[in-house]
Amino acid sequence: MRAVAALLLACASLALAQKPALEAAWKLIAQGHRDQATALLRNLIQTDPRNADAHLLLGSILMEAGDRPGSLAQLQESVRLLPESAEAHNALGEAYNTFGDPTAARPEFERAVEVDPKHAQAHANLGDVLVQLHHPQLAAPHLDQAIRLFGNQPDAAYSLYLSARIYTDDHDESKALPQLERAVALKPDLGAAWSDLGAVRKTLSDDAGALSALRRAVALLPDDAVAQYRLGAQLLENDATHEAVEHLDAAVRIDPRNQSALNALQRALRQDGQTERATAVKAQLAQVIRERDEADQKQVAAFELNNRGAALEKAGDLRGALEQYRAALHLLPGHTGIRANVGVALLKLGNWQDGIPELREALRQDPGNAKLQQALDEAIAQLKRKGVAVPK
């Protein structure tokens, strides 16, 4: 997904020069005075609520500031006022995606490319969310179209990177290679592309090229566990053991539960003569494996309990279903779907005081879940109609 600042640049294309207040807001943004621009736009909307361009620009600024509800409200209004604007739909899609809801972003990007089939960024964004949603075959034509429309602009780099990932997932590194090489040529600071380029070159037996790309990736992404692990593993394979330890140590420090990095680190330490540390890392690896096995067992048991609850609920036994859902939630307290089942079952049993907080917690875990938000809103509205106090 493109940087948020690029979205603000796109807003400048909406004939701002012909609208003094919007032009003034844009100048304030360019000077770094976002708060003043925000205040100006809010005043403009107050006096001219149908000014779609003002809603669009304000929503984009609020997105950059991390104000999810404020940004979405403004961008949704811009789409309502400009239903045939590809830029408005694309901006709303980018906001949803920025705030972690690619499912909601998808139809906005689809509408944007429908309205304007030559909107390169909308194709790129649609390809991005389709990859996130595990639909690579649907993503590929949109990424290809974005690459064609962008041409040799740096904006094409991220779509090239995503396209290459689709090829590598299909074990077709020979097609991924030129995509990644072009991506880093267009955008030399795209660390993730350098990292994947190193991995692809390694698979294609170009060890020297792999090492060069992986060094560049780590220079750009020093806090990326995958980049550090890949470089460390390549150095270990090249018998540069002492240097390998440095990067594998970094990978484990960033991600202490990375089994591949732990395994490679204990091998590198042993080869480097650090036997005592190697033994300690081997024990750490064994502990991670045990904990993951236990977690897998808990997950299986929780899903079985949740499924039993669903069957009981379908049969009309809500109390029995709630018991199973609660047992499942005890095993997986971080699972949003199971918590939502507990909340809904409580509401159906008339237990508003416990049901609403459970839904709120589920929504906190998954803030972009439209269905959860709707269920919570309906429950609160129903309580208000009854004149019952809404639980905190």
One Martini backbone bead per residue (centre of mass of N, CA, C, O) as a GRO file, in nm:
protein
  392
    1MET     BB    1   0.098   0.034   0.021
    2ARG     BB    2   0.087   0.345   0.011
    3ALA     BB    3   0.164   0.622   0.133
    4VAL     BB    4  -0.014   0.856   0.294
    5ALA     BB    5   0.107   1.110   0.157
    6ALA     BB    6   0.010   1.030  -0.131
    7LEU     BB    7  -0.290   1.082  -0.080
    8LEU     BB    8  -0.265   1.385  -0.040
    9LEU     BB    9  -0.163   1.440  -0.323
   10ALA     BB   10  -0.420   1.344  -0.470
   11CYS     BB   11  -0.606   1.573  -0.362
   12ALA     BB   12  -0.474   1.801  -0.540
   13SER     BB   13  -0.634   1.709  -0.812
   14LEU     BB   14  -0.919   1.857  -0.707
   15ALA     BB   15  -0.911   2.160  -0.782
   16LEU     BB   16  -0.787   2.351  -0.553
   17ALA     BB   17  -0.717   2.621  -0.702
   18GLN     BB   18  -1.042   2.689  -0.727
   19LYS     BB   19  -1.027   2.666  -0.394
   20PRO     BB   20  -0.921   2.859  -0.150
   21ALA     BB   21  -0.957   2.690   0.112
   22LEU     BB   22  -0.820   2.434   0.001
   23GLU     BB   23  -0.556   2.567  -0.073
   24ALA     BB   24  -0.485   2.655   0.212
   25ALA     BB   25  -0.479   2.370   0.333
   26TRP     BB   26  -0.257   2.262   0.152
   27LYS     BB   27  -0.037   2.462   0.239
   28LEU     BB   28  -0.032   2.375   0.534
   29ILE     BB   29   0.054   2.087   0.481
   30ALA     BB   30   0.321   2.154   0.327
   31GLN     BB   31   0.422   2.312   0.606
   32GLY     BB   32   0.316   2.116   0.859
   33HIS     BB   33   0.007   2.231   0.937
   34ARG     BB   34  -0.226   2.019   1.031
   35ASP     BB   35  -0.402   2.153   1.248
   36GLN     BB   36  -0.484   2.399   1.079
   37ALA     BB   37  -0.608   2.242   0.845
   38THR     BB   38  -0.822   2.099   1.011
   39ALA     BB   39  -0.969   2.351   1.114
   40LEU     BB   40  -1.039   2.468   0.838
   41LEU     BB   41  -1.204   2.222   0.735
   42ARG     BB   42  -1.416   2.218   0.957
   43ASN     BB   43  -1.527   2.497   0.895
   44LEU     BB   44  -1.605   2.442   0.602
   45ILE     BB   45  -1.806   2.210   0.667
   46GLN     BB   46  -1.993   2.375   0.846
   47THR     BB   47  -2.074   2.573   0.596
   48ASP     BB   48  -2.011   2.311   0.378
   49PRO     BB   49  -2.129   1.991   0.391
   50ARG     BB   50  -2.105   1.935   0.054
   51ASN     BB   51  -1.787   1.927   0.059
   52ALA     BB   52  -1.617   1.671  -0.065
   53ASP     BB   53  -1.318   1.765  -0.073
   54ALA     BB   54  -1.299   1.830   0.228
   55HIS     BB   55  -1.359   1.547   0.332
   56LEU     BB   56  -1.126   1.408   0.186
   57LEU     BB   57  -0.889   1.568   0.309
   58LEU     BB   58  -0.959   1.528   0.608
   59GLY     BB   59  -0.959   1.217   0.606
   60SER     BB   60  -0.657   1.195   0.527
   61ILE     BB   61  -0.537   1.338   0.769
   62LEU     BB   62  -0.667   1.153   0.988
   63MET     BB   63  -0.529   0.899   0.895
   64GLU     BB   64  -0.238   0.994   0.951
   65ALA     BB   65  -0.319   1.042   1.267
   66GLY     BB   66  -0.508   0.777   1.355
   67ASP     BB   67  -0.821   0.855   1.303
   68ARG     BB   68  -1.054   0.640   1.246
   69PRO     BB   69  -1.344   0.759   1.284
   70GLY     BB   70  -1.289   1.033   1.150
   71SER     BB   71  -1.189   0.937   0.875
   72LEU     BB   72  -1.428   0.755   0.790
   73ALA     BB   73  -1.650   0.967   0.805
   74GLN     BB   74  -1.535   1.156   0.586
   75LEU     BB   75  -1.499   0.944   0.352
   76GLN     BB   76  -1.791   0.846   0.344
   77GLU     BB   77  -1.904   1.124   0.266
   78SER     BB   78  -1.749   1.156   0.000
   79VAL     BB   79  -1.883   0.909  -0.132
   80ARG     BB   80  -2.174   1.005  -0.108
   81LEU     BB   81  -2.118   1.271  -0.282
   82LEU     BB   82  -1.902   1.077  -0.473
   83PRO     BB   83  -1.991   0.789  -0.625
   84GLU     BB   84  -1.801   0.850  -0.906
   85SER     BB   85  -1.529   0.847  -0.736
   86ALA     BB   86  -1.230   0.697  -0.738
   87GLU     BB   87  -1.075   0.860  -0.522
   88ALA     BB   88  -1.277   0.821  -0.290
   89HIS     BB   89  -1.277   0.513  -0.282
   90ASN     BB   90  -0.973   0.481  -0.247
   91ALA     BB   91  -0.946   0.639   0.018
   92LEU     BB   92  -1.131   0.457   0.184
   93GLY     BB   93  -0.973   0.198   0.138
   94GLU     BB   94  -0.710   0.299   0.268
   95ALA     BB   95  -0.824   0.337   0.547
   96TYR     BB   96  -0.910   0.053   0.605
   97ASN     BB   97  -0.627  -0.069   0.560
   98THR     BB   98  -0.473   0.101   0.769
   99PHE     BB   99  -0.694  -0.014   1.000
  100GLY     BB  100  -0.713  -0.340   0.939
  101ASP     BB  101  -0.952  -0.367   0.681
  102PRO     BB  102  -0.951  -0.538   0.392
  103THR     BB  103  -1.248  -0.620   0.354
  104ALA     BB  104  -1.359  -0.323   0.337
  105ALA     BB  105  -1.162  -0.225   0.109
  106ARG     BB  106  -1.225  -0.390  -0.144
  107PRO     BB  107  -1.493  -0.255  -0.262
  108GLU     BB  108  -1.360   0.022  -0.303
  109PHE     BB  109  -1.148  -0.065  -0.511
  110GLU     BB  110  -1.345  -0.194  -0.709
  111ARG     BB  111  -1.496   0.071  -0.766
  112ALA     BB  112  -1.257   0.239  -0.866
  113VAL     BB  113  -1.189   0.052  -1.119
  114GLU     BB  114  -1.468   0.077  -1.243
  115VAL     BB  115  -1.470   0.385  -1.285
  116ASP     BB  116  -1.130   0.362  -1.319
  117PRO     BB  117  -0.927   0.154  -1.507
  118LYS     BB  118  -0.664   0.377  -1.483
  119HIS     BB  119  -0.621   0.336  -1.172
  120ALA     BB  120  -0.334   0.245  -1.044
  121GLN     BB  121  -0.363   0.253  -0.729
  122ALA     BB  122  -0.620   0.083  -0.711
  123HIS     BB  123  -0.496  -0.172  -0.828
  124ALA     BB  124  -0.274  -0.198  -0.618
  125ASN     BB  125  -0.463  -0.211  -0.369
  126LEU     BB  126  -0.628  -0.454  -0.457
  127GLY     BB  127  -0.395  -0.651  -0.473
  128ASP     BB  128  -0.310  -0.627  -0.180
  129VAL     BB  129  -0.577  -0.725  -0.038
  130LEU     BB  130  -0.591  -0.998  -0.188
  131VAL     BB  131  -0.337  -1.106  -0.061
  132GLN     BB  132  -0.427  -1.077   0.236
  133LEU     BB  133  -0.698  -1.266   0.156
  134HIS     BB  134  -0.595  -1.513  -0.017
  135HIS     BB  135  -0.609  -1.399  -0.353
  136PRO     BB  136  -0.378  -1.427  -0.585
  137GLN     BB  137  -0.533  -1.471  -0.857
  138LEU     BB  138  -0.693  -1.200  -0.829
  139ALA     BB  139  -0.445  -1.007  -0.793
  140ALA     BB  140  -0.259  -1.028  -1.043
  141PRO     BB  141  -0.409  -0.844  -1.261
  142HIS     BB  142  -0.386  -0.582  -1.087
  143LEU     BB  143  -0.083  -0.572  -1.065
  144ASP     BB  144  -0.026  -0.568  -1.367
  145GLN     BB  145  -0.183  -0.307  -1.423
  146ALA     BB  146  -0.021  -0.126  -1.238
  147ILE     BB  147   0.251  -0.169  -1.377
  148ARG     BB  148   0.165  -0.057  -1.651
  149LEU     BB  149   0.064   0.229  -1.553
  150PHE     BB  150   0.332   0.317  -1.406
  151GLY     BB  151   0.577   0.187  -1.514
  152ASN     BB  152   0.882   0.369  -1.421
  153GLN     BB  153   0.771   0.414  -1.152
  154PRO     BB  154   0.812   0.371  -0.814
  155ASP     BB  155   0.509   0.276  -0.761
  156ALA     BB  156   0.561  -0.019  -0.889
  157ALA     BB  157   0.729  -0.179  -0.677
  158TYR     BB  158   0.515  -0.311  -0.488
  159SER     BB  159   0.371  -0.475  -0.709
  160LEU     BB  160   0.620  -0.637  -0.789
  161TYR     BB  161   0.662  -0.768  -0.514
  162LEU     BB  162   0.384  -0.911  -0.498
  163SER     BB  163   0.409  -1.069  -0.760
  164ALA     BB  164   0.658  -1.231  -0.668
  165ARG     BB  165   0.520  -1.374  -0.430
  166ILE     BB  166   0.331  -1.541  -0.600
  167TYR     BB  167   0.554  -1.698  -0.745
  168THR     BB  168   0.696  -1.818  -0.489
  169ASP     BB  169   0.445  -1.970  -0.385
  170ASP     BB  170   0.468  -2.138  -0.675
  171HIS     BB  171   0.775  -2.200  -0.732
  172ASP     BB  172   0.858  -1.935  -0.941
  173GLU     BB  173   1.155  -1.786  -0.944
  174SER     BB  174   1.207  -1.704  -1.244
  175LYS     BB  175   0.966  -1.486  -1.231
  176ALA     BB  176   1.046  -1.328  -0.973
  177LEU     BB  177   1.322  -1.204  -1.033
  178PRO     BB  178   1.253  -0.961  -1.232
  179GLN     BB  179   1.057  -0.823  -1.040
  180LEU     BB  180   1.263  -0.762  -0.810
  181GLU     BB  181   1.477  -0.615  -0.975
  182ARG     BB  182   1.284  -0.386  -1.059
  183ALA     BB  183   1.196  -0.290  -0.782
  184VAL     BB  184   1.487  -0.202  -0.678
  185ALA     BB  185   1.539  -0.005  -0.912
  186LEU     BB  186   1.292   0.187  -0.848
  187LYS     BB  187   1.326   0.102  -0.516
  188PRO     BB  188   1.607   0.089  -0.320
  189ASP     BB  189   1.436   0.101  -0.020
  190LEU     BB  190   1.303  -0.195  -0.055
  191GLY     BB  191   1.363  -0.428   0.170
  192ALA     BB  192   1.169  -0.668   0.109
  193ALA     BB  193   1.275  -0.711  -0.182
  194TRP     BB  194   1.567  -0.777  -0.109
  195SER     BB  195   1.503  -1.025   0.062
  196ASP     BB  196   1.357  -1.188  -0.162
  197LEU     BB  197   1.590  -1.177  -0.363
  198GLY     BB  198   1.784  -1.344  -0.195
  199ALA     BB  199   1.607  -1.600  -0.181
  200VAL     BB  200   1.586  -1.646  -0.488
  201ARG     BB  201   1.887  -1.662  -0.553
  202LYS     BB  202   1.940  -1.905  -0.375
  203THR     BB  203   1.749  -2.102  -0.523
  204LEU     BB  204   1.925  -2.026  -0.803
  205SER     BB  205   2.240  -2.047  -0.708
  206ASP     BB  206   2.310  -1.729  -0.618
  207ASP     BB  207   2.510  -1.659  -0.366
  208ALA     BB  208   2.629  -1.380  -0.421
  209GLY     BB  209   2.360  -1.237  -0.482
  210ALA     BB  210   2.225  -1.307  -0.217
  211LEU     BB  211   2.422  -1.167  -0.021
  212SER     BB  212   2.392  -0.883  -0.133
  213ALA     BB  213   2.082  -0.853  -0.087
  214LEU     BB  214   2.081  -0.921   0.221
  215ARG     BB  215   2.255  -0.688   0.312
  216ARG     BB  216   2.063  -0.470   0.214
  217ALA     BB  217   1.819  -0.551   0.382
  218VAL     BB  218   1.952  -0.509   0.664
  219ALA     BB  219   2.022  -0.211   0.627
  220LEU     BB  220   1.709  -0.137   0.596
  221LEU     BB  221   1.618  -0.397   0.813
  222PRO     BB  222   1.735  -0.440   1.125
  223ASP     BB  223   1.429  -0.529   1.259
  224ASP     BB  224   1.422  -0.789   1.075
  225ALA     BB  225   1.406  -1.123   1.121
  226VAL     BB  226   1.414  -1.240   0.833
  227ALA     BB  227   1.659  -1.087   0.724
  228GLN     BB  228   1.858  -1.185   0.941
  229TYR     BB  229   1.824  -1.487   0.894
  230ARG     BB  230   1.899  -1.504   0.594
  231LEU     BB  231   2.184  -1.396   0.630
  232GLY     BB  232   2.284  -1.596   0.841
  233ALA     BB  233   2.235  -1.854   0.671
  234GLN     BB  234   2.424  -1.775   0.437
  235LEU     BB  235   2.683  -1.745   0.605
  236LEU     BB  236   2.685  -2.034   0.711
  237GLU     BB  237   2.705  -2.165   0.429
  238ASN     BB  238   2.984  -1.983   0.380
  239ASP     BB  239   3.154  -2.007   0.661
  240ALA     BB  240   3.062  -1.733   0.823
  241THR     BB  241   3.014  -1.787   1.137
  242HIS     BB  242   3.055  -1.531   1.312
  243GLU     BB  243   2.864  -1.349   1.144
  244ALA     BB  244   2.616  -1.529   1.167
  245VAL     BB  245   2.569  -1.497   1.469
  246GLU     BB  246   2.496  -1.198   1.468
  247HIS     BB  247   2.228  -1.230   1.293
  248LEU     BB  248   2.089  -1.459   1.453
  249ASP     BB  249   2.075  -1.307   1.714
  250ALA     BB  250   1.894  -1.083   1.605
  251ALA     BB  251   1.654  -1.261   1.523
  252VAL     BB  252   1.600  -1.369   1.814
  253ARG     BB  253   1.562  -1.098   1.952
  254ILE     BB  254   1.312  -1.020   1.779
  255ASP     BB  255   1.235  -1.354   1.755
  256PRO     BB  256   1.226  -1.594   2.003
  257ARG     BB  257   1.018  -1.807   1.821
  258ASN     BB  258   1.221  -1.874   1.591
  259GLN     BB  259   1.306  -2.178   1.486
  260SER     BB  260   1.507  -2.132   1.255
  261ALA     BB  261   1.694  -1.937   1.407
  262LEU     BB  262   1.761  -2.119   1.648
  263ASN     BB  263   1.882  -2.352   1.489
  264ALA     BB  264   2.104  -2.188   1.343
  265LEU     BB  265   2.238  -2.071   1.597
  266GLN     BB  266   2.329  -2.337   1.734
  267ARG     BB  267   2.511  -2.419   1.495
  268ALA     BB  268   2.694  -2.168   1.484
  269LEU     BB  269   2.801  -2.182   1.775
  270ARG     BB  270   2.932  -2.458   1.751
  271GLN     BB  271   3.121  -2.382   1.510
  272ASP     BB  272   3.241  -2.130   1.695
  273GLY     BB  273   3.285  -2.269   1.997
  274GLN     BB  274   2.995  -2.211   2.156
  275THR     BB  275   2.876  -2.453   2.337
  276GLU     BB  276   2.712  -2.339   2.573
  277ARG     BB  277   2.522  -2.161   2.403
  278ALA     BB  278   2.417  -2.382   2.218
  279THR     BB  279   2.273  -2.542   2.443
  280ALA     BB  280   2.081  -2.314   2.530
  281VAL     BB  281   1.941  -2.278   2.252
  282LYS     BB  282   1.839  -2.566   2.227
  283ALA     BB  283   1.654  -2.545   2.476
  284GLN     BB  284   1.485  -2.312   2.368
  285LEU     BB  285   1.378  -2.464   2.123
  286ALA     BB  286   1.237  -2.692   2.279
  287GLN     BB  287   1.039  -2.504   2.429
  288VAL     BB  288   0.897  -2.384   2.182
  289ILE     BB  289   0.791  -2.653   2.073
  290ARG     BB  290   0.623  -2.730   2.320
  291GLU     BB  291   0.441  -2.476   2.326
  292ARG     BB  292   0.324  -2.519   2.041
  293ASP     BB  293   0.197  -2.789   2.094
  294GLU     BB  294   0.010  -2.692   2.321
  295ALA     BB  295  -0.134  -2.477   2.152
  296ASP     BB  296  -0.248  -2.670   1.942
  297GLN     BB  297  -0.415  -2.837   2.141
  298LYS     BB  298  -0.590  -2.603   2.242
  299GLN     BB  299  -0.712  -2.528   1.971
  300VAL     BB  300  -0.853  -2.790   1.910
  301ALA     BB  301  -1.027  -2.798   2.168
  302ALA     BB  302  -1.169  -2.524   2.127
  303PHE     BB  303  -1.304  -2.589   1.853
  304GLU     BB  304  -1.469  -2.824   1.956
  305LEU     BB  305  -1.632  -2.663   2.164
  306ASN     BB  306  -1.747  -2.454   1.968
  307ASN     BB  307  -1.896  -2.661   1.785
  308ARG     BB  308  -2.079  -2.768   2.007
  309GLY     BB  309  -2.214  -2.499   2.064
  310ALA     BB  310  -2.336  -2.460   1.782
  311ALA     BB  311  -2.510  -2.715   1.791
  312LEU     BB  312  -2.675  -2.638   2.043
  313GLU     BB  313  -2.788  -2.372   1.935
  314LYS     BB  314  -2.934  -2.499   1.692
  315ALA     BB  315  -3.110  -2.687   1.901
  316GLY     BB  316  -3.181  -2.461   2.150
  317ASP     BB  317  -2.921  -2.479   2.360
  318LEU     BB  318  -2.797  -2.208   2.507
  319ARG     BB  319  -2.669  -2.297   2.776
  320GLY     BB  320  -2.491  -2.517   2.658
  321ALA     BB  321  -2.343  -2.337   2.458
  322LEU     BB  322  -2.217  -2.139   2.662
  323GLU     BB  323  -2.045  -2.347   2.808
  324GLN     BB  324  -1.871  -2.417   2.560
  325TYR     BB  325  -1.769  -2.134   2.490
  326ARG     BB  326  -1.631  -2.080   2.764
  327ALA     BB  327  -1.432  -2.314   2.745
  328ALA     BB  328  -1.297  -2.213   2.487
  329LEU     BB  329  -1.211  -1.930   2.596
  330HIS     BB  330  -1.021  -2.035   2.815
  331LEU     BB  331  -0.816  -2.146   2.597
  332LEU     BB  332  -0.896  -1.877   2.389
  333PRO     BB  333  -0.896  -1.549   2.475
  334GLY     BB  334  -0.800  -1.426   2.174
  335HIS     BB  335  -1.066  -1.521   2.033
  336THR     BB  336  -1.303  -1.349   1.873
  337GLY     BB  337  -1.524  -1.554   1.784
  338ILE     BB  338  -1.571  -1.685   2.061
  339ARG     BB  339  -1.639  -1.427   2.215
  340ALA     BB  340  -1.882  -1.356   2.042
  341ASN     BB  341  -2.046  -1.609   2.114
  342VAL     BB  342  -2.072  -1.542   2.410
  343GLY     BB  343  -2.211  -1.266   2.381
  344VAL     BB  344  -2.459  -1.358   2.215
  345ALA     BB  345  -2.563  -1.570   2.414
  346LEU     BB  346  -2.612  -1.375   2.646
  347LEU     BB  347  -2.816  -1.196   2.500
  348LYS     BB  348  -3.024  -1.424   2.436
  349LEU     BB  349  -3.048  -1.468   2.765
  350GLY     BB  350  -3.054  -1.154   2.885
  351ASN     BB  351  -2.734  -1.086   2.943
  352TRP     BB  352  -2.625  -0.771   2.920
  353GLN     BB  353  -2.398  -0.718   3.135
  354ASP     BB  354  -2.206  -0.944   2.988
  355GLY     BB  355  -2.243  -0.928   2.675
  356ILE     BB  356  -2.142  -0.642   2.599
  357PRO     BB  357  -1.846  -0.665   2.705
  358GLU     BB  358  -1.774  -0.898   2.515
  359LEU     BB  359  -1.815  -0.740   2.253
  360ARG     BB  360  -1.616  -0.517   2.314
  361GLU     BB  361  -1.368  -0.701   2.331
  362ALA     BB  362  -1.389  -0.816   2.048
  363LEU     BB  363  -1.362  -0.534   1.911
  364ARG     BB  364  -1.085  -0.470   2.027
  365GLN     BB  365  -0.947  -0.714   1.879
  366ASP     BB  366  -1.154  -0.627   1.616
  367PRO     BB  367  -1.203  -0.310   1.495
  368GLY     BB  368  -1.301  -0.395   1.178
  369ASN     BB  369  -1.573  -0.542   1.264
  370ALA     BB  370  -1.882  -0.497   1.138
  371LYS     BB  371  -2.058  -0.717   1.275
  372LEU     BB  372  -1.986  -0.650   1.565
  373GLN     BB  373  -2.075  -0.357   1.560
  374GLN     BB  374  -2.370  -0.416   1.492
  375ALA     BB  375  -2.436  -0.593   1.738
  376LEU     BB  376  -2.369  -0.378   1.950
  377ASP     BB  377  -2.557  -0.152   1.852
  378GLU     BB  378  -2.821  -0.316   1.877
  379ALA     BB  379  -2.802  -0.376   2.179
  380ILE     BB  380  -2.793  -0.082   2.277
  381ALA     BB  381  -3.056   0.011   2.142
  382GLN     BB  382  -3.241  -0.186   2.293
  383LEU     BB  383  -3.183  -0.082   2.576
  384LYS     BB  384  -3.275   0.211   2.530
  385ARG     BB  385  -3.570   0.139   2.459
  386LYS     BB  386  -3.605   0.010   2.759
  387GLY     BB  387  -3.441   0.196   2.971
  388VAL     BB  388  -3.157   0.069   3.000
  389ALA     BB  389  -2.860   0.051   3.124
  390VAL     BB  390  -2.548   0.069   2.995
  391PRO     BB  391  -2.283  -0.110   3.009
  392LYS     BB  392  -1.933  -0.055   3.055
   0.00000   0.00000   0.00000
